[in-house]
Every structure is written in structure tokens, then in C-alpha cells.
Amino acid sequence: MIMPAIATRTYKIFQEDSSFRKLIKRMTQKISKISDPIKKAKYVHKKINEEIESQFKNQMVDKLVQCKKGCSACCHSQVAITESEAFLLAQKVDEGYGIDFERLQIQAMAGNSAKEFFKLSYEERACVFLNDSNQCSIYEDRPSVCRTNYVLSDPVNCEIRDGESPSVQLLNTFSADSWVYSYFKLGNNNGALAFLLQRVLKEKDNKIRFPLSKEL
Ligand code: SF4
């Protein structure tokens, strides 16, 4: 099971705390009650947004966070997603949100391996949903992991080039991370964005084509 790094780190910090474990249990119960994958993804995204918005009500947080529109270094990293998020992303592709299929293929070949992914050039690592203005073309439906990355240190250090990963200081997003952790904990098919999205798109494509080829 692939787990996102930041949410897992938060879990490890608090796992000995019984009230935290109860919180995770309550969250997983709420998430698991939703069977429709798209609704499930959207529910978790809403919960994460609520936690983040509440943090940003603190003026100090708003002042210290360095992330700006068009700053996209974190969109050149390997993003972990759940299977239901892959369905949501595939739906966006079906709706006409254009992606670079060649780049999707290149990234998907790395599978779920971060080591293989970071062997790609910086340009090849750009998320397939990153548009020409360096903005997320599906911002409202971006994956849960993309919602909890806020840097406090100089954004120049967010760029990972040639496998070098300078240290960055991130905003603690413990409450939102708890939702992310609970969500991923429920999934057996979590994986890297490109790898999982390509798989779901292929499965969808096969379902559409199969009846047609039978008719021929
Ligand atoms: S889905 Fe959007 S926010 Fe997430 S990595 Fe891709 S472009 Fe960036």
C-alpha cells in the first residue's frame, strides 16, 4: 500500500496518542461509508479544504506561507493518489481537460517508484495537469496530497533537480494530514498519479472499445 510521506509522518508523530487513533478511526469510518469513488474523493477533498481554510484564518499563517499562484516546483514531484482520486482525474480527462499523453506515458513507466521517477528530467516530471501558465488545470479537483503542501522557507528550494532535494520547511497541516492518512489507509490500490491515472484511463478505454470490436 502506497502512503503519502507527509501524512504518514504526521501519523507516526501522534500514533501513541489514543485520542488521535480514535480520530483516525472516526475519519476512516466516515470515508468508508461512501461507496461512489468520485463522491468519496470529493468528500475527503472538502474535509481537507475545511481544515486548511481554518488554518489560514490565522493571519500569521497567511503571512508566512510562501506558495504563490504559478509557482509549480511541487508539481514536479511524484504525487501519491488513491484509486478513487484516479477515477476523479480520469473523469476530468474525459470532460476535456487536456493532458500531455506522451508525458503521462513517460511518467507512468516509473510505476510507483520514486527512485525511477526522479531519474526523469525536471521537464519530464511536470504533472500532466500543469498548464502552460504553470497552474493546475483541475485545481478544484486536485488530489488530496496537493492540498496540504505549503512551504514556509524560500520556494527556490522546492525545486528538486538532478536528484538533489534541498531541505524545505513546510507548514504543519496535522488536521488535514489526518484526513489524508485515513483516506489512504482505506485503499489497497493507492499509487503514483501518472501510473494509476494511465491504468484507469486504459481500463475505461477498453470498456468503451470492447463492445465496438465485438460488433465488427
Ligand atoms: S494535480 Fe495539480 S496541484 Fe497536483 S501536482 Fe498536478 S498540477 Fe500540481
py3Dmol code that shows the C-alpha trace and the ligand (Angstrom):
import py3Dmol

protein = """\
ATOM      1  CA  MET A   1       0.000   0.000   0.000  1.00  0.00           C
ATOM      2  CA  ILE A   2       1.489   3.379  -1.063  1.00  0.00           C
ATOM      3  CA  MET A   3       1.154   6.031   1.649  1.00  0.00           C
ATOM      4  CA  PRO A   4       1.902   9.751   1.206  1.00  0.00           C
ATOM      5  CA  ALA A   5       5.032  10.879   3.048  1.00  0.00           C
ATOM      6  CA  ILE A   6       3.740  13.950   4.894  1.00  0.00           C
ATOM      7  CA  ALA A   7       0.527  12.344   6.177  1.00  0.00           C
ATOM      8  CA  THR A   8       2.461   9.253   7.259  1.00  0.00           C
ATOM      9  CA  ARG A   9       4.965  11.411   9.130  1.00  0.00           C
ATOM     10  CA  THR A  10       2.071  13.090  10.969  1.00  0.00           C
ATOM     11  CA  TYR A  11       0.613   9.690  11.830  1.00  0.00           C
ATOM     12  CA  LYS A  12       3.940   8.484  13.218  1.00  0.00           C
ATOM     13  CA  ILE A  13       4.257  11.560  15.422  1.00  0.00           C
ATOM     14  CA  PHE A  14       0.845  11.056  17.043  1.00  0.00           C
ATOM     15  CA  GLN A  15       0.249   7.315  16.777  1.00  0.00           C
ATOM     16  CA  GLU A  16       0.858   6.716  20.510  1.00  0.00           C
ATOM     17  CA  ASP A  17      -1.902   9.169  21.408  1.00  0.00           C
ATOM     18  CA  SER A  18      -5.159   7.258  21.925  1.00  0.00           C
ATOM     19  CA  SER A  19      -7.360  10.277  21.102  1.00  0.00           C
ATOM     20  CA  PHE A  20      -5.518  10.669  17.783  1.00  0.00           C
ATOM     21  CA  ARG A  21      -6.044   6.997  16.966  1.00  0.00           C
ATOM     22  CA  LYS A  22      -9.748   7.411  17.778  1.00  0.00           C
ATOM     23  CA  LEU A  23      -9.871  10.410  15.459  1.00  0.00           C
ATOM     24  CA  ILE A  24      -8.335   8.375  12.624  1.00  0.00           C
ATOM     25  CA  LYS A  25     -10.840   5.603  13.296  1.00  0.00           C
ATOM     26  CA  ARG A  26     -13.768   8.058  13.136  1.00  0.00           C
ATOM     27  CA  MET A  27     -12.442   9.558   9.902  1.00  0.00           C
ATOM     28  CA  THR A  28     -11.941   6.174   8.218  1.00  0.00           C
ATOM     29  CA  GLN A  29     -15.466   5.151   9.248  1.00  0.00           C
ATOM     30  CA  LYS A  30     -16.929   8.301   7.708  1.00  0.00           C
ATOM     31  CA  ILE A  31     -14.961   7.881   4.480  1.00  0.00           C
ATOM     32  CA  SER A  32     -15.707   4.165   4.131  1.00  0.00           C
ATOM     33  CA  LYS A  33     -19.474   4.825   4.264  1.00  0.00           C
ATOM     34  CA  ILE A  34     -19.253   6.486   0.833  1.00  0.00           C
ATOM     35  CA  SER A  35     -19.179   3.860  -1.900  1.00  0.00           C
ATOM     36  CA  ASP A  36     -19.153   6.060  -5.012  1.00  0.00           C
ATOM     37  CA  PRO A  37     -15.450   6.760  -5.747  1.00  0.00           C
ATOM     38  CA  ILE A  38     -15.971  10.265  -7.123  1.00  0.00           C
ATOM     39  CA  LYS A  39     -18.161  11.282  -4.170  1.00  0.00           C
ATOM     40  CA  LYS A  40     -15.638   9.731  -1.792  1.00  0.00           C
ATOM     41  CA  ALA A  41     -12.753  11.733  -3.279  1.00  0.00           C
ATOM     42  CA  LYS A  42     -14.765  14.947  -3.272  1.00  0.00           C
ATOM     43  CA  TYR A  43     -15.861  14.391   0.350  1.00  0.00           C
ATOM     44  CA  VAL A  44     -12.262  13.999   1.548  1.00  0.00           C
ATOM     45  CA  HIS A  45     -11.148  16.992  -0.512  1.00  0.00           C
ATOM     46  CA  LYS A  46     -13.869  19.104   1.125  1.00  0.00           C
ATOM     47  CA  LYS A  47     -12.781  17.994   4.596  1.00  0.00           C
ATOM     48  CA  ILE A  48      -9.128  18.787   3.822  1.00  0.00           C
ATOM     49  CA  ASN A  49     -10.124  22.212   2.467  1.00  0.00           C
ATOM     50  CA  GLU A  50     -12.064  22.976   5.664  1.00  0.00           C
ATOM     51  CA  GLU A  51      -9.026  22.145   7.805  1.00  0.00           C
ATOM     52  CA  ILE A  52      -6.674  24.202   5.633  1.00  0.00           C
ATOM     53  CA  GLU A  53      -9.078  27.171   5.456  1.00  0.00           C
ATOM     54  CA  SER A  54      -9.356  27.160   9.211  1.00  0.00           C
ATOM     55  CA  GLN A  55      -5.542  27.287   9.489  1.00  0.00           C
ATOM     56  CA  PHE A  56      -5.369  30.180   7.043  1.00  0.00           C
ATOM     57  CA  LYS A  57      -7.775  32.203   9.205  1.00  0.00           C
ATOM     58  CA  ASN A  58      -4.707  32.780  11.312  1.00  0.00           C
ATOM     59  CA  GLN A  59      -3.130  35.876   9.736  1.00  0.00           C
ATOM     60  CA  MET A  60       0.338  34.702  10.727  1.00  0.00           C
ATOM     61  CA  VAL A  61      -0.066  31.527   8.668  1.00  0.00           C
ATOM     62  CA  ASP A  62      -1.270  33.529   5.701  1.00  0.00           C
ATOM     63  CA  LYS A  63       1.732  35.834   6.050  1.00  0.00           C
ATOM     64  CA  LEU A  64       4.366  33.116   6.471  1.00  0.00           C
ATOM     65  CA  VAL A  65       3.294  30.741   3.689  1.00  0.00           C
ATOM     66  CA  GLN A  66       5.379  31.424   0.592  1.00  0.00           C
ATOM     67  CA  CYS A  67       3.340  29.499  -2.033  1.00  0.00           C
ATOM     68  CA  LYS A  68       2.047  31.667  -4.869  1.00  0.00           C
ATOM     69  CA  LYS A  69      -0.052  31.133  -7.996  1.00  0.00           C
ATOM     70  CA  GLY A  70       2.158  29.955 -10.871  1.00  0.00           C
ATOM     71  CA  CYS A  71       4.826  28.569  -8.546  1.00  0.00           C
ATOM     72  CA  SER A  72       4.890  24.924  -9.518  1.00  0.00           C
ATOM     73  CA  ALA A  73       8.008  23.200  -8.190  1.00  0.00           C
ATOM     74  CA  CYS A  74       5.949  20.801  -6.068  1.00  0.00           C
ATOM     75  CA  CYS A  75       4.046  19.823  -9.239  1.00  0.00           C
ATOM     76  CA  HIS A  76       7.298  18.255 -10.496  1.00  0.00           C
ATOM     77  CA  SER A  77       7.273  15.645  -7.740  1.00  0.00           C
ATOM     78  CA  GLN A  78       5.737  12.211  -7.724  1.00  0.00           C
ATOM     79  CA  VAL A  79       2.250  12.614  -6.258  1.00  0.00           C
ATOM     80  CA  ALA A  80       0.580   9.732  -4.442  1.00  0.00           C
ATOM     81  CA  ILE A  81      -3.135   9.322  -5.086  1.00  0.00           C
ATOM     82  CA  THR A  82      -5.878   6.887  -4.131  1.00  0.00           C
ATOM     83  CA  GLU A  83      -7.744   4.829  -6.683  1.00  0.00           C
ATOM     84  CA  SER A  84     -10.892   6.926  -6.224  1.00  0.00           C
ATOM     85  CA  GLU A  85      -8.847  10.049  -6.956  1.00  0.00           C
ATOM     86  CA  ALA A  86      -7.605   8.342 -10.137  1.00  0.00           C
ATOM     87  CA  PHE A  87     -11.262   7.916 -11.155  1.00  0.00           C
ATOM     88  CA  LEU A  88     -11.884  11.600 -10.483  1.00  0.00           C
ATOM     89  CA  LEU A  89      -8.835  12.603 -12.547  1.00  0.00           C
ATOM     90  CA  ALA A  90      -9.866  10.271 -15.370  1.00  0.00           C
ATOM     91  CA  GLN A  91     -13.281  11.940 -15.311  1.00  0.00           C
ATOM     92  CA  LYS A  92     -11.596  15.327 -15.763  1.00  0.00           C
ATOM     93  CA  VAL A  93      -9.692  13.950 -18.791  1.00  0.00           C
ATOM     94  CA  ASP A  94     -12.983  12.638 -20.199  1.00  0.00           C
ATOM     95  CA  GLU A  95     -14.530  16.068 -19.675  1.00  0.00           C
ATOM     96  CA  GLY A  96     -11.873  17.527 -21.962  1.00  0.00           C
ATOM     97  CA  TYR A  97      -9.160  18.759 -19.597  1.00  0.00           C
ATOM     98  CA  GLY A  98      -6.245  18.248 -21.960  1.00  0.00           C
ATOM     99  CA  ILE A  99      -3.184  16.412 -20.743  1.00  0.00           C
ATOM    100  CA  ASP A 100       0.135  15.537 -22.344  1.00  0.00           C
ATOM    101  CA  PHE A 101      -0.355  11.794 -23.002  1.00  0.00           C
ATOM    102  CA  GLU A 102       3.261  11.354 -24.030  1.00  0.00           C
ATOM    103  CA  ARG A 103       4.434  12.726 -20.695  1.00  0.00           C
ATOM    104  CA  LEU A 104       1.849  10.611 -18.893  1.00  0.00           C
ATOM    105  CA  GLN A 105       3.346   7.542 -20.567  1.00  0.00           C
ATOM    106  CA  ILE A 106       6.909   8.538 -19.645  1.00  0.00           C
ATOM    107  CA  GLN A 107       5.960   9.145 -16.001  1.00  0.00           C
ATOM    108  CA  ALA A 108       3.801   6.012 -15.796  1.00  0.00           C
ATOM    109  CA  MET A 109       6.796   3.915 -16.830  1.00  0.00           C
ATOM    110  CA  ALA A 110       8.372   4.806 -13.482  1.00  0.00           C
ATOM    111  CA  GLY A 111       5.497   2.888 -11.876  1.00  0.00           C
ATOM    112  CA  ASN A 112       5.227   3.657  -8.177  1.00  0.00           C
ATOM    113  CA  SER A 113       8.981   4.029  -7.788  1.00  0.00           C
ATOM    114  CA  ALA A 114      10.132   7.464  -6.614  1.00  0.00           C
ATOM    115  CA  LYS A 115      13.703   6.464  -7.493  1.00  0.00           C
ATOM    116  CA  GLU A 116      12.754   5.841 -11.148  1.00  0.00           C
ATOM    117  CA  PHE A 117      10.568   8.945 -11.270  1.00  0.00           C
ATOM    118  CA  PHE A 118      13.380  11.236 -10.123  1.00  0.00           C
ATOM    119  CA  LYS A 119      15.645   9.866 -12.851  1.00  0.00           C
ATOM    120  CA  LEU A 120      13.441  11.796 -15.309  1.00  0.00           C
ATOM    121  CA  SER A 121      14.381  15.340 -16.287  1.00  0.00           C
ATOM    122  CA  TYR A 122      12.700  18.245 -14.471  1.00  0.00           C
ATOM    123  CA  GLU A 123      10.589  18.964 -17.580  1.00  0.00           C
ATOM    124  CA  GLU A 124       9.512  15.327 -17.932  1.00  0.00           C
ATOM    125  CA  ARG A 125       8.441  15.338 -14.285  1.00  0.00           C
ATOM    126  CA  ALA A 126       5.923  18.171 -14.752  1.00  0.00           C
ATOM    127  CA  CYS A 127       2.480  16.953 -13.690  1.00  0.00           C
ATOM    128  CA  VAL A 128       0.277  16.250 -16.697  1.00  0.00           C
ATOM    129  CA  PHE A 129      -2.323  18.660 -15.282  1.00  0.00           C
ATOM    130  CA  LEU A 130       0.096  21.569 -15.140  1.00  0.00           C
ATOM    131  CA  ASN A 131      -0.906  24.075 -17.837  1.00  0.00           C
ATOM    132  CA  ASP A 132       1.260  26.487 -19.864  1.00  0.00           C
ATOM    133  CA  SER A 133       0.863  29.152 -17.172  1.00  0.00           C
ATOM    134  CA  ASN A 134       2.279  26.750 -14.570  1.00  0.00           C
ATOM    135  CA  GLN A 135      -1.120  26.433 -12.937  1.00  0.00           C
ATOM    136  CA  CYS A 136      -3.125  23.357 -12.074  1.00  0.00           C
ATOM    137  CA  SER A 137      -5.803  22.926 -14.746  1.00  0.00           C
ATOM    138  CA  ILE A 138      -8.004  20.868 -12.403  1.00  0.00           C
ATOM    139  CA  TYR A 139      -7.366  22.897  -9.247  1.00  0.00           C
ATOM    140  CA  GLU A 140     -10.822  22.305  -7.688  1.00  0.00           C
ATOM    141  CA  ASP A 141     -10.371  18.543  -8.091  1.00  0.00           C
ATOM    142  CA  ARG A 142      -6.648  18.225  -7.422  1.00  0.00           C
ATOM    143  CA  PRO A 143      -5.598  15.233  -5.309  1.00  0.00           C
ATOM    144  CA  SER A 144      -5.587  15.366  -1.510  1.00  0.00           C
ATOM    145  CA  VAL A 145      -1.791  15.411  -1.292  1.00  0.00           C
ATOM    146  CA  CYS A 146      -1.669  18.551  -3.466  1.00  0.00           C
ATOM    147  CA  ARG A 147      -3.873  20.337  -0.921  1.00  0.00           C
ATOM    148  CA  THR A 148      -1.536  20.060   2.042  1.00  0.00           C
ATOM    149  CA  ASN A 149       1.800  21.316   0.671  1.00  0.00           C
ATOM    150  CA  TYR A 150       2.578  24.788   1.992  1.00  0.00           C
ATOM    151  CA  VAL A 151       6.139  25.973   2.232  1.00  0.00           C
ATOM    152  CA  LEU A 152       7.417  28.438   4.820  1.00  0.00           C
ATOM    153  CA  SER A 153      11.023  28.532   3.624  1.00  0.00           C
ATOM    154  CA  ASP A 154      12.343  30.062   0.399  1.00  0.00           C
ATOM    155  CA  PRO A 155      10.371  28.494  -2.533  1.00  0.00           C
ATOM    156  CA  VAL A 156      13.608  28.430  -4.557  1.00  0.00           C
ATOM    157  CA  ASN A 157      14.488  25.330  -2.540  1.00  0.00           C
ATOM    158  CA  CYS A 158      11.310  23.489  -3.577  1.00  0.00           C
ATOM    159  CA  GLU A 159      12.847  22.516  -6.922  1.00  0.00           C
ATOM    160  CA  ILE A 160      14.340  19.043  -6.964  1.00  0.00           C
ATOM    161  CA  ARG A 161      16.880  18.862  -9.797  1.00  0.00           C
ATOM    162  CA  ASP A 162      19.391  16.121 -10.560  1.00  0.00           C
ATOM    163  CA  GLY A 163      18.047  14.055  -7.676  1.00  0.00           C
ATOM    164  CA  GLU A 164      19.124  16.738  -5.190  1.00  0.00           C
ATOM    165  CA  SER A 165      16.467  17.533  -2.629  1.00  0.00           C
ATOM    166  CA  PRO A 166      17.232  20.737  -0.681  1.00  0.00           C
ATOM    167  CA  SER A 167      15.551  20.919   2.710  1.00  0.00           C
ATOM    168  CA  VAL A 168      12.346  22.914   2.897  1.00  0.00           C
ATOM    169  CA  GLN A 169      10.276  23.935   5.870  1.00  0.00           C
ATOM    170  CA  LEU A 170       6.621  23.045   5.486  1.00  0.00           C
ATOM    171  CA  LEU A 171       3.570  24.325   7.324  1.00  0.00           C
ATOM    172  CA  ASN A 172       2.305  21.719   9.786  1.00  0.00           C
ATOM    173  CA  THR A 173      -1.033  20.618   8.407  1.00  0.00           C
ATOM    174  CA  PHE A 174      -1.734  17.948  11.052  1.00  0.00           C
ATOM    175  CA  SER A 175      -5.550  18.109  10.910  1.00  0.00           C
ATOM    176  CA  ALA A 176      -5.687  17.919   7.124  1.00  0.00           C
ATOM    177  CA  ASP A 177      -2.983  15.210   7.161  1.00  0.00           C
ATOM    178  CA  SER A 178      -5.231  13.099   9.403  1.00  0.00           C
ATOM    179  CA  TRP A 179      -7.888  13.075   6.682  1.00  0.00           C
ATOM    180  CA  VAL A 180      -5.272  12.231   4.048  1.00  0.00           C
ATOM    181  CA  TYR A 181      -3.857   9.405   6.165  1.00  0.00           C
ATOM    182  CA  SER A 182      -7.323   7.957   6.905  1.00  0.00           C
ATOM    183  CA  TYR A 183      -8.228   8.114   3.232  1.00  0.00           C
ATOM    184  CA  PHE A 184      -5.090   6.341   2.029  1.00  0.00           C
ATOM    185  CA  LYS A 185      -5.271   3.785   4.842  1.00  0.00           C
ATOM    186  CA  LEU A 186      -8.547   2.527   3.368  1.00  0.00           C
ATOM    187  CA  GLY A 187      -7.183   1.999  -0.129  1.00  0.00           C
ATOM    188  CA  ASN A 188      -5.497  -1.121  -1.465  1.00  0.00           C
ATOM    189  CA  ASN A 189      -4.703   0.431  -4.821  1.00  0.00           C
ATOM    190  CA  ASN A 190      -3.027   3.713  -3.971  1.00  0.00           C
ATOM    191  CA  GLY A 191      -0.226   4.679  -6.302  1.00  0.00           C
ATOM    192  CA  ALA A 192       1.657   7.343  -8.202  1.00  0.00           C
ATOM    193  CA  LEU A 193      -0.577   9.801 -10.101  1.00  0.00           C
ATOM    194  CA  ALA A 194       0.656   9.007 -13.629  1.00  0.00           C
ATOM    195  CA  PHE A 195       0.816   5.247 -13.108  1.00  0.00           C
ATOM    196  CA  LEU A 196      -2.677   4.995 -11.616  1.00  0.00           C
ATOM    197  CA  LEU A 197      -4.283   7.512 -13.971  1.00  0.00           C
ATOM    198  CA  GLN A 198      -2.891   5.721 -17.015  1.00  0.00           C
ATOM    199  CA  ARG A 199      -4.225   2.398 -15.698  1.00  0.00           C
ATOM    200  CA  VAL A 200      -7.713   3.791 -15.065  1.00  0.00           C
ATOM    201  CA  LEU A 201      -7.807   5.518 -18.471  1.00  0.00           C
ATOM    202  CA  LYS A 202      -6.773   2.274 -20.190  1.00  0.00           C
ATOM    203  CA  GLU A 203      -9.440   0.306 -18.314  1.00  0.00           C
ATOM    204  CA  LYS A 204     -12.079   2.882 -19.266  1.00  0.00           C
ATOM    205  CA  ASP A 205     -10.898   2.843 -22.864  1.00  0.00           C
ATOM    206  CA  ASN A 206     -11.102  -0.957 -23.023  1.00  0.00           C
ATOM    207  CA  LYS A 207     -14.648  -0.937 -21.628  1.00  0.00           C
ATOM    208  CA  ILE A 208     -15.704   1.536 -24.298  1.00  0.00           C
ATOM    209  CA  ARG A 209     -13.957  -0.244 -27.159  1.00  0.00           C
ATOM    210  CA  PHE A 210     -14.753  -3.838 -26.313  1.00  0.00           C
ATOM    211  CA  PRO A 211     -18.434  -3.805 -27.370  1.00  0.00           C
ATOM    212  CA  LEU A 212     -17.485  -1.977 -30.582  1.00  0.00           C
ATOM    213  CA  SER A 213     -14.835  -4.553 -31.559  1.00  0.00           C
ATOM    214  CA  LYS A 214     -17.324  -7.336 -30.845  1.00  0.00           C
ATOM    215  CA  GLU A 215     -19.745  -5.853 -33.351  1.00  0.00           C
ATOM    216  CA  LEU A 216     -17.132  -5.813 -36.138  1.00  0.00           C
TER     217      LEU A 216
END
"""
ligand_1 = """\
8
SF4
S -2.723 17.771 -9.811
Fe -2.453 19.979 -9.964
S -1.650 20.626 -7.965
Fe -1.370 18.402 -8.110
S 0.717 18.099 -8.914
Fe -0.695 18.131 -10.675
S -0.721 20.272 -11.397
Fe 0.144 20.252 -9.311
"""
view = py3Dmol.view(width=600, height=400)
view.addModel(protein, "pdb")
view.setStyle({"model": 0}, {"cartoon": {"style": "trace"}})
view.addModel(ligand_1, "xyz")
view.setStyle({"model": 1}, {"stick": {}})
view.zoomTo()
view.show()
